[in-house]
Amino acid sequence: MSTEVNVPLRAVVGHRELALHAVRETLRPGALDAPVRWAHVSELRDPAPYLVGAELILTAGVNLPAEAAEVDRYVRGLRDAGVTALGFGLTPTVYETLPEPLRRACARHGLPLLVVPSRTPFLAVNQAVSVALTEAGQREQRRITAAREALTRAAGGGLGELTSSLAARLRSWVALVGAGDVLASAHDAPAPLPPQVRELMATVRAGRGIRSATTELGAEFVVVQPVYPQATASHLVVVGRSRRFDGADRAILAVGAALLGLIGRAGSDAAELGAAATGLLVGRESAGGVARSLLGSDVVRLVAGAAYRRGPGEVAQRPDWLRARLDTPLVSVLPGPSFVAIAGSSPSLPVLEDLRAHGWLAAVGSPVPAARLAAASAEVELLLSRARALGRPMIAGGGLDFDALVAPDASRGFAEKTLEPLVELDRTGDRALVPTLRTWLAHHGGWEPTAAELGVHRNSVRHRIAQVEKALDVDLADPETRMRLWFALRWATPDAHRP
């Protein structure tokens, strides 16, 4: 799951090696807590059209206008574009001291002004901001991952335990609201909810799609968000606290909302969350939001498993055992026994081999958007059928794995029908047409390497290939014909390859 990562301006100003100086009169209350998403060098007179907001703009004033009114217009444009701060670099070749019109304009418009000393190159500022953003992103991701695991564990305890866990993770009060009643709440959620919050809830319910809304109630920030999947007409999650909710907070809220919605549909005491989630997600357009929340991924893989040989033991059939190995909370164990799971990434081959050792034969589908899970299930069924036939796990996506996408019975039938004339000629006349064709195709139609591998003269190879064309009534110069024959040879039984 990706969130918008930024760092507070104070993290840049306080970087000792940069030795930046913040001009005091340009700093309004809270200015140093404003977010910085990037540091960008620009000497344009009007860079605003090329900005997205929350930048630290660096300039040496190469094109800074001389007129105070133009300087004021320049600063006002940066402020209106959402720039967090302006860094002005001092240099003997342009400005050795800070221009007074720039200082006054930044103070007037509340744009924080930082003085960059001549010994600090802009590249060093860029690098420092980049490193700070990377570290912040890693911290946020670790926090989101830990919260996702904690919330998934709490979901087994029902609505009450999950609501309390979400409130603890967000350090906020939480209320799950149904059609008209509060179904669960934690950390002193207001009861009843204030009229402004109920108005916000009505606004959210009146819209369409996945959305949320935020408002300020005095010194408190309140967020209203629907639970997934698409329960906007009834269940809403409402959270509130004294601090704004950042990107990581909203990602954690999305996880909690998704789980609350799934438990609400499965029953407040549902122990089998994975089964409920899997049933709700497969084939639903709303699956994308849930997958992004619970798995931290915009694409998913469908994993299916069936009993292998003696079948899995009692421990291996437990959903928690499978969840731990497949690294996903979305696992459903079915009669048979069999299982289906939705994962954010493909389980590794060693993991699949471990499943086989414990009595499960598994197949992993191609990565697909979550909304296309219904289509993915058809592919996984074929992969699982192929896995049963071969006695080994199958993973789609490892190249052009056409073998895995064709049902074993169908592939064998195609091979037998296609190669039957050659097999019959080899059986009655010992002409070695099947192995010759296979070797010739493997060498891309090369006469000399085919003859060398078979230990015959190249003219014998030419004669045999001519017999193949006559027996099958095909033209081997056609690449599609070669492709069809190659797969027929791959899918044929071993006896068909023997000379």
Solvent accessible surface area in square Angstrom, and as a share of the most:
residue,aa,sasa,rsa
1,M,47,0.21
2,S,107,0.69
3,T,33,0.19
4,E,101,0.45
5,V,43,0.24
6,N,52,0.26
7,V,5,0.03
8,P,57,0.36
9,L,0,0.00
10,R,117,0.43
11,A,47,0.36
12,V,6,0.03
13,V,31,0.18
14,G,54,0.52
15,H,66,0.30
16,R,227,0.83
17,E,143,0.64
18,L,5,0.03
19,A,37,0.29
20,L,17,0.08
21,H,111,0.50
22,A,18,0.14
23,V,2,0.01
24,R,201,0.74
25,E,92,0.41
26,T,1,0.00
27,L,49,0.24
28,R,131,0.48
29,P,138,0.87
30,G,49,0.48
31,A,15,0.12
32,L,45,0.23
33,D,87,0.45
34,A,29,0.23
35,P,60,0.38
36,V,0,0.00
37,R,76,0.28
38,W,117,0.41
39,A,3,0.02
40,H,74,0.33
41,V,59,0.34
42,S,10,0.06
43,E,50,0.22
44,L,94,0.47
45,R,124,0.45
46,D,86,0.45
47,P,4,0.02
48,A,26,0.20
49,P,98,0.62
50,Y,161,0.61
51,L,25,0.12
52,V,115,0.66
53,G,8,0.08
54,A,16,0.13
55,E,10,0.04
56,L,0,0.00
57,I,0,0.00
58,L,1,0.00
59,T,6,0.03
60,A,17,0.13
61,G,4,0.04
62,V,88,0.51
63,N,73,0.37
64,L,24,0.12
65,P,10,0.06
66,A,94,0.72
67,E,103,0.46
68,A,56,0.44
69,A,70,0.54
70,E,55,0.25
71,V,2,0.01
72,D,23,0.12
73,R,125,0.45
74,Y,21,0.08
75,V,0,0.00
76,R,87,0.32
77,G,24,0.23
78,L,1,0.00
79,R,96,0.35
80,D,99,0.51
81,A,27,0.21
82,G,39,0.38
83,V,10,0.06
84,T,13,0.07
85,A,0,0.00
86,L,0,0.00
87,G,0,0.00
88,F,0,0.00
89,G,6,0.06
90,L,37,0.19
91,T,33,0.19
92,P,98,0.62
93,T,122,0.71
94,V,61,0.35
95,Y,64,0.24
96,E,122,0.55
97,T,101,0.58
98,L,24,0.12
99,P,17,0.11
100,E,80,0.36
101,P,39,0.25
102,L,1,0.00
103,R,70,0.25
104,R,112,0.41
105,A,2,0.01
106,C,0,0.00
107,A,30,0.24
108,R,134,0.49
109,H,20,0.09
110,G,18,0.18
111,L,2,0.01
112,P,9,0.06
113,L,0,0.00
114,L,1,0.00
115,V,19,0.11
116,V,1,0.01
117,P,32,0.20
118,S,81,0.52
119,R,170,0.62
120,T,9,0.05
121,P,81,0.51
122,F,41,0.17
123,L,115,0.57
124,A,30,0.23
125,V,0,0.00
126,N,36,0.18
127,Q,101,0.45
128,A,17,0.13
129,V,1,0.01
130,S,38,0.24
131,V,84,0.48
132,A,25,0.19
133,L,20,0.10
134,T,74,0.43
135,E,82,0.37
136,A,8,0.06
137,G,20,0.19
138,Q,96,0.43
139,R,129,0.47
140,E,30,0.14
141,Q,73,0.32
142,R,149,0.55
143,R,77,0.28
144,I,1,0.01
145,T,50,0.29
146,A,43,0.33
147,A,0,0.00
148,R,30,0.11
149,E,94,0.42
150,A,12,0.09
151,L,0,0.00
152,T,32,0.18
153,R,167,0.61
154,A,8,0.06
155,A,0,0.00
156,G,47,0.45
157,G,45,0.43
158,G,3,0.03
159,L,24,0.12
160,G,46,0.44
161,E,91,0.41
162,L,0,0.00
163,T,0,0.00
164,S,51,0.33
165,S,22,0.14
166,L,0,0.00
167,A,0,0.00
168,A,58,0.45
169,R,88,0.32
170,L,1,0.00
171,R,173,0.63
172,S,6,0.04
173,W,19,0.07
174,V,0,0.00
175,A,1,0.01
176,L,0,0.00
177,V,1,0.00
178,G,3,0.03
179,A,87,0.67
180,G,50,0.49
181,D,103,0.53
182,V,60,0.35
183,L,83,0.41
184,A,15,0.12
185,S,63,0.40
186,A,11,0.09
187,H,98,0.44
188,D,140,0.73
189,A,19,0.14
190,P,44,0.28
191,A,93,0.72
192,P,110,0.69
193,L,5,0.02
194,P,39,0.24
195,P,98,0.61
196,Q,97,0.43
197,V,0,0.00
198,R,93,0.34
199,E,117,0.53
200,L,28,0.14
201,M,4,0.02
202,A,62,0.48
203,T,90,0.52
204,V,4,0.02
205,R,64,0.24
206,A,87,0.67
207,G,32,0.31
208,R,224,0.82
209,G,34,0.33
210,I,81,0.41
211,R,51,0.19
212,S,50,0.32
213,A,21,0.16
214,T,64,0.37
215,T,35,0.20
216,E,99,0.44
217,L,36,0.18
218,G,78,0.75
219,A,89,0.69
220,E,53,0.24
221,F,29,0.12
222,V,0,0.00
223,V,0,0.00
224,V,0,0.00
225,Q,13,0.06
226,P,2,0.01
227,V,1,0.00
228,Y,15,0.06
229,P,2,0.01
230,Q,88,0.39
231,A,13,0.10
232,T,23,0.13
233,A,90,0.70
234,S,32,0.21
235,H,47,0.21
236,L,0,0.00
237,V,0,0.00
238,V,0,0.00
239,V,0,0.00
240,G,1,0.01
241,R,15,0.05
242,S,83,0.54
243,R,129,0.47
244,R,161,0.59
245,F,18,0.07
246,D,69,0.36
247,G,22,0.21
248,A,0,0.00
249,D,2,0.01
250,R,83,0.30
251,A,6,0.05
252,I,1,0.00
253,L,1,0.00
254,A,16,0.12
255,V,0,0.00
256,G,0,0.00
257,A,0,0.00
258,A,0,0.00
259,L,0,0.00
260,L,0,0.00
261,G,4,0.04
262,L,0,0.00
263,I,0,0.00
264,G,32,0.31
265,R,115,0.42
266,A,44,0.34
267,G,26,0.25
268,S,63,0.40
269,D,127,0.66
270,A,16,0.12
271,A,85,0.66
272,E,60,0.27
273,L,7,0.03
274,G,0,0.00
275,A,31,0.24
276,A,22,0.17
277,A,0,0.00
278,T,6,0.04
279,G,57,0.55
280,L,22,0.11
281,L,0,0.00
282,V,50,0.29
283,G,42,0.41
284,R,103,0.38
285,E,155,0.70
286,S,9,0.06
287,A,0,0.00
288,G,12,0.11
289,G,5,0.05
290,V,0,0.00
291,A,1,0.00
292,R,97,0.35
293,S,3,0.02
294,L,1,0.00
295,L,24,0.12
296,G,18,0.17
297,S,22,0.14
298,D,92,0.48
299,V,67,0.38
300,V,1,0.00
301,R,38,0.14
302,L,4,0.02
303,V,0,0.00
304,A,14,0.11
305,G,1,0.01
306,A,6,0.04
307,A,41,0.32
308,Y,35,0.13
309,R,208,0.76
310,R,246,0.90
311,G,20,0.19
312,P,10,0.07
313,G,43,0.41
314,E,150,0.67
315,V,84,0.48
316,A,5,0.04
317,Q,65,0.29
318,R,116,0.42
319,P,32,0.20
320,D,66,0.34
321,W,26,0.09
322,L,0,0.00
323,R,56,0.20
324,A,79,0.61
325,R,82,0.30
326,L,5,0.03
327,D,122,0.63
328,T,5,0.03
329,P,16,0.10
330,L,0,0.00
331,V,0,0.00
332,S,7,0.04
333,V,43,0.25
334,L,78,0.39
335,P,125,0.78
336,G,77,0.74
337,P,33,0.21
338,S,27,0.18
339,F,3,0.01
340,V,29,0.17
341,A,0,0.00
342,I,0,0.00
343,A,1,0.01
344,G,23,0.22
345,S,79,0.51
346,S,39,0.25
347,P,12,0.08
348,S,56,0.36
349,L,95,0.47
350,P,98,0.61
351,V,42,0.24
352,L,0,0.00
353,E,60,0.27
354,D,49,0.26
355,L,0,0.00
356,R,65,0.24
357,A,85,0.66
358,H,76,0.34
359,G,8,0.07
360,W,0,0.00
361,L,4,0.02
362,A,0,0.00
363,A,0,0.00
364,V,0,0.00
365,G,0,0.00
366,S,31,0.20
367,P,66,0.42
368,V,16,0.09
369,P,64,0.40
370,A,2,0.02
371,A,48,0.38
372,R,136,0.50
373,L,1,0.00
374,A,52,0.40
375,A,63,0.49
376,A,4,0.03
377,S,33,0.21
378,A,60,0.47
379,E,33,0.15
380,V,3,0.02
381,E,123,0.55
382,L,63,0.31
383,L,0,0.00
384,L,16,0.08
385,S,37,0.24
386,R,20,0.07
387,A,0,0.00
388,R,137,0.50
389,A,52,0.40
390,L,79,0.39
391,G,19,0.18
392,R,117,0.43
393,P,7,0.04
394,M,8,0.04
395,I,53,0.27
396,A,4,0.03
397,G,53,0.51
398,G,72,0.69
399,G,55,0.53
400,L,154,0.77
401,D,42,0.22
402,F,89,0.37
403,D,27,0.14
404,A,0,0.00
405,L,73,0.36
406,V,47,0.27
407,A,31,0.24
408,P,6,0.04
409,D,103,0.53
410,A,58,0.45
411,S,1,0.01
412,R,99,0.36
413,G,37,0.35
414,F,68,0.28
415,A,0,0.00
416,E,105,0.47
417,K,165,0.70
418,T,36,0.21
419,L,3,0.01
420,E,110,0.49
421,P,51,0.32
422,L,0,0.00
423,V,37,0.21
424,E,84,0.38
425,L,48,0.24
426,D,23,0.12
427,R,166,0.60
428,T,99,0.57
429,G,39,0.37
430,D,117,0.60
431,R,91,0.33
432,A,15,0.12
433,L,0,0.00
434,V,1,0.01
435,P,14,0.09
436,T,0,0.00
437,L,0,0.00
438,R,97,0.35
439,T,13,0.08
440,W,10,0.03
441,L,16,0.08
442,A,48,0.37
443,H,61,0.27
444,H,162,0.72
445,G,15,0.14
446,G,21,0.20
447,W,69,0.24
448,E,98,0.44
449,P,59,0.37
450,T,0,0.00
451,A,6,0.04
452,A,82,0.63
453,E,114,0.51
454,L,53,0.26
455,G,66,0.63
456,V,46,0.27
457,H,102,0.45
458,R,106,0.39
459,N,89,0.45
460,S,42,0.27
461,V,0,0.00
462,R,112,0.41
463,H,115,0.51
464,R,49,0.18
465,I,7,0.04
466,A,54,0.42
467,Q,40,0.18
468,V,0,0.00
469,E,52,0.23
470,K,176,0.75
471,A,35,0.27
472,L,27,0.14
473,D,131,0.68
474,V,48,0.27
475,D,84,0.44
476,L,3,0.02
477,A,76,0.59
478,D,59,0.31
479,P,104,0.65
480,E,88,0.39
481,T,22,0.13
482,R,73,0.27
483,M,99,0.44
484,R,124,0.45
485,L,5,0.03
486,W,71,0.25
487,F,34,0.14
488,A,0,0.00
489,L,1,0.00
490,R,119,0.44
491,W,35,0.12
492,A,15,0.11
493,T,60,0.35
494,P,96,0.61
495,D,93,0.48
496,A,14,0.11
497,H,47,0.21
498,R,159,0.58
499,P,121,0.76
